[in-house]
């Protein structure tokens, strides 16, 4: 039996079983096929605590479409190539074992598969299905991420209400611009097996067909459709005269229209490319047109006068600003733009000329309810790179809503993904863009003028992508060159057949071939191509030839009058005639675009595309025709090793959805100095099943958090996490909430011993009890308690409910009753405990002081803790009162250390009957005491102690004396809009965005200035924030050596297209 | 006449039993048993004589003697009254619309009937009240049918059977799948989404299924 035959072995899938109806005699019975729709769903997201519930996202491809494609592939032989590649193994295993030839073969198949998505006639309609899932009900776990499932969904045309979601209904949203949304119930779900029935597509095949494959450079040995237009045609002698093709011929070749247009576009692109290359080559030694045009008025719009006034005057009518990239001073404040695109992520690196150099993530809201009122009119005038942090739909959905970026260069990590990503890649590939896949494992990086990208170290989608460090101060030596050991690796590859062909263009042979065209030949070829096509129907081939030739002569003659735009247009008009002014301008613009070496690739392409636009060419094919003519960028380069950085630089860190613990440079001691941060995973406390790593969040420069962490370690004593059970003795100094918390925990331990192994739960419970009995409650204490609770993953579900209960009780303020506690804490506490906890807590609250006093009295040799504590507290209070906040904090931290030494005296614990559970909660009390004495938030104290004890104070030491920078941007929010939208994370116990615990972690590192990007979100409840919402700017005002002036939004206007945004900062 | 025949007997319903089959076995008309005063509680519990739950107890009244005068020395022919039962199945498409004009083949015991669904999509034919199994072939689908085994809707088995017949469930689905099937049914029928077989859901399920 061959491998292919073995792979065809049939294994039953659940819903192919024969039905055995049970019917009644006599009366009516009904038999109906299953009413739902079948899909193959790529599990792209699991979010939630290990115990659930989980929020799942499936990227759905219609099953019927996928299986029909597979049948076609079976008939064509492509399926056998895939089976041979897999060899009966799981895909990733097969991929790891494949040699170059095998990868080339499957890449050719992949090319053909992907291009089905580029043509509306063959592309499937794709959907996203999101739902909540109670863990433990099926064989579905985190290991199943990036696997394909067979789904049957019952959908109805109905608006999804928020409460429906919690009752088990999912949301079904199409990925196209219309974003049709339905309610859906999941009728069946099954992991697609490796071996399936004949028509069903196996797991490995689904993964293989969607995974981005690359071919060996320059190879064309596998029968892949040849891109003759890319390799110079069959014209090694260089005259190229045998290239003759027309749109009619393409249409007459039996292809469908979409394919014919693509073929024709590719051929025209090749011709134009040669023409463009020739023109550029012809004119390179001469003063280029840009210089001449300056005397005649701008060909391109000049930079707009709008200016950000955060920097001081430079004495020349402008202001001092940083450069971010390029050379010389620019007139504007560069910054990182965070766009309001609803739920998702989309940011841009705006340089000193206010041109977008790159987009980092290109997302848009999956849920229409969160989308902004109008899709932001993004600017592509400077041919920005499109960089994806990872292949998550809300980070690239914009690509399916606009084709404006399809002609650009994309850089993304190679990961497993589903249909929408293939759709994105197909669009870019078909329309002249480039998609480069970053293969190289971490540590690896890619330097740019504006900073660097680095590959993250995690295993799942969120944490294995790319993070961006953007220089916003521009130290003169930035960007640094790589260290001597830096090695450029073959760690990135362009995908798709366009990619293969263009990669081949960089080989010596291809370079030789592309240089053959003489200008006369090029002009004629261009004319022949355009004139013979329907695209340029009003013009004859002869006219086009003469027009192009005239333009070429004008440029080549170095006759100054011909270098004026109007003269070129006039020259062309002389050839074409006065009846085609649009065409004259079109050809002239195209020529000028090519000539204008000072313009960016995108500007040239836009001009040329604009020329075609005047002639009613399908906009979908602009880029494919033009981009190739004017683009000749070298491929991007990935370097192995750690990214070099400059200590004096200031960076904005763009995390995508990657946890800080997976971003290599955050592990450095010290890490790069960060002055603005985009919150991880939109502000969630979780990513890929891992909690937000507070240790690796950089310290905000110049903040009390950084100073405290430095001081905590700098005192010479490593301060352990305190256990301040002794705080019970000092009720005058401890907050009532903390005291009650400790008592309640004690009650919990006594009443329900099973709780004792879970101190974090008890800590959260304590906070909840405190919330019930104290008004006003200290919300920071609740958050801190919950933060600690969440450090123990096994307890997160219960802890999350505790937080919810605490929040609900918080809303009741001092009016909370015992009944309120029982009602809101339902589910958070064991039932048996719940019945008694309030009464027990109250009783013990009355009884404890005497007991403790007796305990101390009976312990000969106990330290004179009381006197020590009072003295130290007085000292701390004095410092705080005198405004020496940081010093007071440091003193307070050391005070905790003293407490720690006291309470680590075991007999005390034994005497008062407080175990580790209560000690954990008591830690809160100690922290609260120190924070109170220092006048700071308890998170800061806890963070300082934590950093010092774990040796991560170095980062704090490095930035503690820098100018203060505290801005964190949360590109998301939680609430509803117009009573129809919902978000599955709305209950913050289920990790809302931004999650209050995440906020606490950021604030503990000094990131206390909050900006919210999603205007549609209300940021309500305990996540409440009055911070500005909408488009956000992160950056650094070098002129003032300070954060951007948050009193004055940046009034941005693109100097080319005049698109305008106001950015809060 | 035996004691049972003279005083009646109780029958514990087994899988596949309904009043029709019990009546046929006992020589009664179904109405005789169903309407017997001793079965009043059963009638109140099970609204439908064709849908009983295994374990239900049915009182079978005694046969009533009937005297007929006959002349000796001649051949007489007696005909016992009996009521055949019907098999009625409505075939729907995925969207819930009837499927008229569909060719089918039904095999009950050893007899086979070919036919075409009526305008309302019904397969309808007479069968023996004691028939336990049938096979329905429609297009490429073959349905081995268990007759008389449909339990009341408020029993889990009855709930599952109806969800299976209406396409919301696989026969061997686990309990979680039953919840999803109920949820899908509720969603499709515009009911409150509870995921549990509440009275409104059960009533609509009976209405949709017909039994």
Interface residues (C-beta under 8 A of the other chain):
Chain A: X14 X15 X17 X18 X19 X20 X21 X22 X23 X24 X25 X26 X27 X28 X29 X30 X31 X32 X33 X34 X35 X36 X137 X138 X154 X156 X158 X164 X167 X168 X169 X183 X184 X185 X186 X187 X188
Chain B: X18 X20 X21 X48 X50 X51 X85 X86 X87 X88 X89 X90 X91 X92 X93 X94 X95 X96 X122 X127 X129 X131 X136 X141 X142 X143 X144 X145 X146 X147 X148 X149 X150 X151 X161 X164 X165 X166 X167 X168 X170 X171 X172 X176 X177 X179 X180 X181 X183 X184 X187 X188 X190 X193 X194 X195 X208 X209 X210 X211
